[in-house]
Amino acid sequence: MKNRILIVEDDEAIASAVKLNLQVAGYDCAAFDDGRQAADSLLADHAYDLALLDIMLPGVDGFALFDHMQKYNIPVIYITAKTDSASEIRGLRDGAEDYIVKPFDMLTLMVRIEKVLRRTGRLNTVYRVRDVELNSETRTVTKAGQPVYLQPLEFGVLLMLLKYKNMTVTREQLMTEVWGYDYVGETRVLDVKIFSLRKKLDLGDAIRTLPKLGYRLEER
C-alpha cells in the first residue's frame, strides 16, 4: 500500500514539482493551494501518513492548519520561505517533525520524508519495479515471485535506487548511504554492484548510468 501525503502549498510551481516527484517515487498525493480548503477537506478525508505545509497560505496559515493535522494525528513537515529562527522554533515546538526552508533540493526533501515516515512507524517497506519486489523490513528480494539473493551492499544500492525511483542519485549519495560516512576507498566498487544488479534482476535498461553524476532507476 502506498504512503499517502497531503501537500498544502500556494506556489503552483513548487506544489506541482513536489507532487510529481512524490508520485514517481511511489507516493499517493493530494494537493491544496488554500489552507481553509485543506482544513475543510479533512472532515471527509484525513487518511494521510504525512502533511507538507507551507506557512504563508491564503485562508488559514500553516501554523493554524497544524492544529487541524493534530486532530487526526497527521505528522507535519513545514516547507516555507520563512527563514527567521522564531518561525522555525515555533513550528518545531508546536510539534512539527521537520522544518525545511525554500529553496530546497528535491532528494533532500525525499530523504526527510522517509525519515519522518520511518520514525512515526508509517513507512511503506515494500518497493517494486517491474517484476522485482524488495521488502526492506524482511530484507528480501524477489523476481517474478522467486527469491533472489543479493549481497548486503547490492541490497543497499537497490534499496536506495528504488526509494528514489525516476530520480538521479549521485555516486556520493549512494556511497554515503550504503557504505557510510567514513568510507574511504575505491569508488569503482559501486560500478561493480550496479553491474551485478543489472545482471541478477534483468534491469540492464532500467538502471541508467549518468556520466559524472550517478544512476537513475527508471520506470515509466
C-alpha positions as a printed NumPy array, in Angstrom:
array([[  0.   ,   0.   ,   0.   ],
       [  1.336,   3.43 ,  -0.953],
       [  2.085,   6.078,   1.645],
       [ -0.318,   8.987,   1.258],
       [  0.878,  12.579,   1.566],
       [ -1.016,  15.868,   1.799],
       [  0.6  ,  18.914,   0.177],
       [ -0.623,  22.406,   1.063],
       [  1.317,  24.958,  -0.969],
       [  0.08 ,  28.082,  -2.79 ],
       [  3.078,  28.334,  -5.124],
       [  1.834,  26.345,  -8.122],
       [  5.307,  25.573,  -9.478],
       [  6.577,  24.226,  -6.153],
       [  3.388,  22.255,  -5.476],
       [  3.46 ,  20.675,  -8.935],
       [  7.156,  19.768,  -8.692],
       [  6.772,  18.21 ,  -5.247],
       [  3.647,  16.285,  -6.232],
       [  5.212,  14.979,  -9.442],
       [  8.401,  13.826,  -7.743],
       [  6.495,  12.145,  -4.928],
       [  4.237,  10.343,  -7.374],
       [  7.086,   8.999,  -9.499],
       [  8.749,   7.817,  -6.282],
       [  5.621,   5.793,  -5.46 ],
       [  3.658,   8.051,  -3.115],
       [ -0.043,   8.866,  -3.364],
       [ -0.633,  12.634,  -3.07 ],
       [ -3.361,  15.226,  -2.676],
       [ -2.604,  18.948,  -3.033],
       [ -4.334,  22.172,  -1.977],
       [ -3.32 ,  25.805,  -2.512],
       [ -5.543,  27.225,   0.242],
       [ -5.277,  26.494,   3.961],
       [ -9.002,  26.724,   4.646],
       [ -9.852,  24.35 ,   1.817],
       [ -7.277,  21.882,   3.095],
       [ -8.672,  22.082,   6.635],
       [-12.257,  21.598,   5.448],
       [-11.265,  18.621,   3.295],
       [-10.039,  16.741,   6.365],
       [-13.615,  16.358,   7.58 ],
       [-14.305,  13.957,   4.72 ],
       [-10.83 ,  12.513,   4.164],
       [ -7.968,  12.552,   6.636],
       [ -6.225,   9.267,   5.803],
       [ -2.767,  10.785,   5.335],
       [  0.58 ,   9.489,   6.564],
       [  2.221,  12.926,   6.382],
       [  1.454,  16.561,   5.543],
       [  3.801,  19.039,   3.847],
       [  2.659,  22.513,   4.86 ],
       [  3.653,  25.952,   3.678],
       [  3.283,  28.58 ,   6.413],
       [  2.216,  31.647,   4.447],
       [ -1.058,  30.379,   2.97 ],
       [ -4.335,  32.033,   1.98 ],
       [ -7.386,  31.143,   4.073],
       [ -5.612,  29.598,   7.066],
       [ -1.858,  29.825,   7.594],
       [  0.329,  26.813,   8.189],
       [  0.608,  27.313,  11.935],
       [ -3.178,  27.339,  12.318],
       [ -3.504,  24.436,   9.9  ],
       [ -1.149,  22.422,  12.083],
       [ -3.86 ,  22.231,  14.754],
       [ -6.158,  20.518,  12.25 ],
       [ -3.433,  17.976,  11.46 ],
       [ -3.033,  17.179,  15.15 ],
       [ -6.723,  16.264,  15.417],
       [ -6.127,  13.407,  13.015],
       [ -2.595,  12.512,  14.145],
       [ -1.012,  13.535,  10.83 ],
       [  2.753,  14.257,  11.124],
       [  3.84 ,  17.586,   9.609],
       [  6.879,  18.87 ,   7.772],
       [  6.886,  22.622,   7.172],
       [  8.205,  23.766,   3.782],
       [  8.459,  27.529,   3.862],
       [ 10.236,  30.666,   2.726],
       [ 10.257,  31.931,   6.33 ],
       [ 13.913,  31.792,   7.307],
       [ 13.7  ,  33.506,  10.702],
       [ 14.611,  31.381,  13.693],
       [ 11.466,  32.416,  15.588],
       [  9.224,  30.747,  12.99 ],
       [ 11.359,  27.621,  12.93 ],
       [ 11.391,  27.376,  16.731],
       [  7.64 ,  27.889,  16.86 ],
       [  6.996,  25.23 ,  14.244],
       [  9.192,  22.637,  15.918],
       [  7.992,  23.452,  19.427],
       [  4.382,  23.104,  18.305],
       [  5.237,  19.569,  17.247],
       [  6.249,  19.584,  13.589],
       [  8.569,  16.743,  12.62 ],
       [ 10.808,  18.918,  10.45 ],
       [ 11.225,  22.428,   9.033],
       [ 12.623,  22.909,   5.515],
       [ 13.45 ,  26.322,   4.056],
       [ 12.899,  27.128,   0.373],
       [ 14.595,  26.68 ,  -1.996],
       [ 15.35 ,  23.039,  -1.267],
       [ 16.829,  20.049,  -3.036],
       [ 14.154,  17.53 ,  -4.031],
       [ 16.174,  14.484,  -2.996],
       [ 16.818,  16.081,   0.398],
       [ 13.064,  16.503,   0.814],
       [ 12.507,  12.848,  -0.085],
       [ 15.058,  11.725,   2.48 ],
       [ 13.431,  13.898,   5.166],
       [ 10.01 ,  12.49 ,   4.283],
       [ 11.268,   8.932,   4.536],
       [ 12.881,   9.596,   7.914],
       [  9.642,  11.03 ,   9.322],
       [  7.581,   8.135,   7.98 ],
       [ 10.047,   5.665,   9.454],
       [ 10.21 ,   7.468,  12.799],
       [  6.419,   7.556,  13.089],
       [  6.035,   3.909,  12.075],
       [  4.193,   4.703,   8.845],
       [  6.82 ,   3.928,   6.215],
       [  5.844,   1.522,   3.473],
       [  8.537,  -1.157,   3.454],
       [  7.79 ,  -2.744,   0.072],
       [  9.257,  -1.297,  -3.14 ],
       [  8.668,  -2.539,  -6.675],
       [  9.982,  -2.086, -10.189],
       [  8.706,  -4.312, -12.991],
       [  8.586,  -7.855, -11.577],
       [ 11.161,  -7.127,  -8.877],
       [  9.977,  -6.614,  -5.289],
       [ 12.117,  -5.586,  -2.314],
       [ 10.945,  -5.722,   1.287],
       [ 13.174,  -3.525,   3.441],
       [ 11.731,  -4.94 ,   6.665],
       [ 12.461,  -8.59 ,   5.923],
       [ 15.435,  -7.66 ,   3.701],
       [ 14.238,  -9.963,   0.936],
       [ 14.161,  -9.547,  -2.843],
       [ 12.086, -11.498,  -5.333],
       [ 11.862, -11.503,  -9.121],
       [  8.648, -12.823, -10.66 ],
       [  7.878, -14.224,  -7.207],
       [ 11.146, -16.151,  -6.913],
       [ 13.727, -15.269,  -4.217],
       [ 16.931, -13.609,  -5.405],
       [ 19.991, -13.486,  -3.161],
       [ 21.726, -10.12 ,  -3.02 ],
       [ 24.88 ,  -9.312,  -1.13 ],
       [ 24.333,  -6.705,   1.628],
       [ 25.895,  -3.891,  -0.428],
       [ 23.893,  -4.883,  -3.518],
       [ 20.737,  -4.81 ,  -1.406],
       [ 21.624,  -1.35 ,  -0.077],
       [ 22.236,   0.063,  -3.544],
       [ 18.991,  -1.39 ,  -4.92 ],
       [ 17.018,  -0.068,  -1.952],
       [ 18.402,   3.424,  -2.467],
       [ 17.57 ,   3.379,  -6.176],
       [ 14.059,   2.068,  -5.505],
       [ 13.346,   4.651,  -2.831],
       [ 14.143,   7.45 ,  -5.262],
       [ 12.899,   5.789,  -8.428],
       [ 12.976,   8.033, -11.52 ],
       [ 15.286,  10.453,  -9.713],
       [ 19.038,  10.835, -10.215],
       [ 21.014,   9.551,  -7.229],
       [ 24.604,  10.749,  -7.218],
       [ 27.554,   8.46 ,  -6.647],
       [ 28.335,  10.409,  -3.466],
       [ 24.802,   9.929,  -2.132],
       [ 24.953,   6.194,  -2.799],
       [ 28.358,   5.809,  -1.202],
       [ 27.316,   7.815,   1.846],
       [ 24.021,   5.996,   2.338],
       [ 25.189,   2.445,   1.616],
       [ 28.875,   2.401,   2.568],
       [ 28.685,   5.009,   5.328],
       [ 30.077,   8.475,   6.015],
       [ 33.51 ,   7.158,   6.928],
       [ 34.023,   5.131,   3.745],
       [ 37.434,   5.664,   2.201],
       [ 38.314,   3.537,  -0.783],
       [ 37.901,   2.82 ,  -4.464],
       [ 34.512,   4.078,  -5.649],
       [ 34.56 ,   1.752,  -8.658],
       [ 33.225,  -0.887,  -6.29 ],
       [ 29.871,   0.864,  -6.788],
       [ 30.044,   0.206, -10.529],
       [ 30.582,  -3.478,  -9.792],
       [ 27.459,  -3.605,  -7.609],
       [ 25.411,  -1.82 , -10.279],
       [ 26.62 ,  -4.286, -12.917],
       [ 25.648,  -7.189, -10.66 ],
       [ 22.156,  -5.806, -10.017],
       [ 21.53 ,  -5.315, -13.717],
       [ 22.529,  -8.917, -14.399],
       [ 20.785, -10.627, -11.457],
       [ 17.499,  -8.751, -11.845],
       [ 17.448,  -8.173, -15.615],
       [ 17.365,  -4.401, -15.097],
       [ 20.028,  -3.501, -17.633],
       [ 17.827,  -0.98 , -19.428],
       [ 16.16 ,   0.284, -16.238],
       [ 19.234,   1.302, -14.233],
       [ 20.679,   4.186, -16.215],
       [ 24.21 ,   5.499, -15.815],
       [ 24.508,   9.278, -15.919],
       [ 28.175,  10.047, -16.619],
       [ 29.852,  12.155, -13.908],
       [ 26.567,  12.24 , -11.948],
       [ 25.34 ,   8.865, -10.788],
       [ 22.488,   6.485, -11.52 ],
       [ 18.742,   6.521, -12.036],
       [ 16.308,   3.618, -11.811],
       [ 13.646,   4.369, -14.387],
       [ 10.11 ,   3.058, -14.615],
       [  7.614,   4.775, -16.907]])
